[in-house]
Amino acid sequence: MPSDRALVFPGLVPLTRGELTAVLDTRDALLDLAVEVCGFDPGRLDVTDGHTRLSSTVHEALLAVALLRRTAAEEPRWTAFGGMSAGCISSLLAAGAITEETCFRLIRDINETQIAAKEARPNGITLALLPSSEGDAERLLEVMATTDDAPWLSVDLGGGLIALSFRGGDAEALTRRLGTFGTAVLDRIDRAEHCPWALPERDRFAELLAGAEFHPATATVVSPLTGKQVDDTPEAYRQMLAEQWFDTASLPRLVDGLCAVDSVAAVDLVGPAKSVYVSRVRALTAGRADHQLLTIAG
């Protein structure tokens, strides 16, 4: 039976060599399915520097394996699930809305299509930022806008920790300019994400989702875009995945939405112990929910 807890799946967080080795050293049906569907040889992966030498397809597939193994080891099950970015697909699997095969097929199809589209037409970059205050974070969109580039708030983790997508690709120039506002760049992704010009484009993304089969869920799913419960229909799940791909993914809205689900009294997080999500979920649930971290091996 479901418990009175909800669970957050993180986005595509960095994985260390130890975490990846722990995933690959256990050859179970879940890893075998990821290998078969996503088409990689686990014996040929270079994890010396963690995830950095892996394609986004393999990185996301191995992260999903680690997260799903960890949640499968827990009882009782959760009443509600929500994911940030790549975590949305794992949350749908955990809620029973898709099968394991569909989970890995979506990971493969979305990432491989994005990689091909980006090679044909680069669409910009995404920078993870830590402004000096939350108020400064709100002003950055305005002050960073130029006649050639209007940044988009792609990810909001709360407390001023954000990611902005830019159409341009000069990360060094943007980093210098951000520095004049007292803003530190924490990470860089060589593509624009969670914005209207994300790749693959809307029509192609819709085609990928149209081929996925959805089932009645056994738990509630909350959207990281709206913070609202997603209707238990294939159309609503496809809409949720598409909407968060082209607009802001918000951890504060997701946590608010999970806390608002009937009977939910606590919110948990599954992921690496050193993930930035740990401190953010703790802060967002302080005083209203009992946060627990389910740490993946490694």
Secondary structure, DSSP 8 states (H G I E B T S, - for coil): ---SEEEEE-SS----HHHHHHHHH---HHHHHHHHHHT--GGG---TTGGGGS-HHHHHHHHHHHHHHHHHT-SS--SEEEESTTHHHHHHHHTTSS-HHHHHHHHHHHHHHHHHHHHHS---EEEEEE-SSHHHHHHHHHHT--SS---EEEEE-STT-EEEEESS--HHHHHHHHHTTT-EEEEEESS--SSTT-SS-HHHHHHHHHT------SSEEE-TTT-SB--SSHHHHHHHHHHHHSS-EEHHHHHHHHHHSTT--EEEEEE-TT-HHHHHHHHHHTTTS--EEEE---
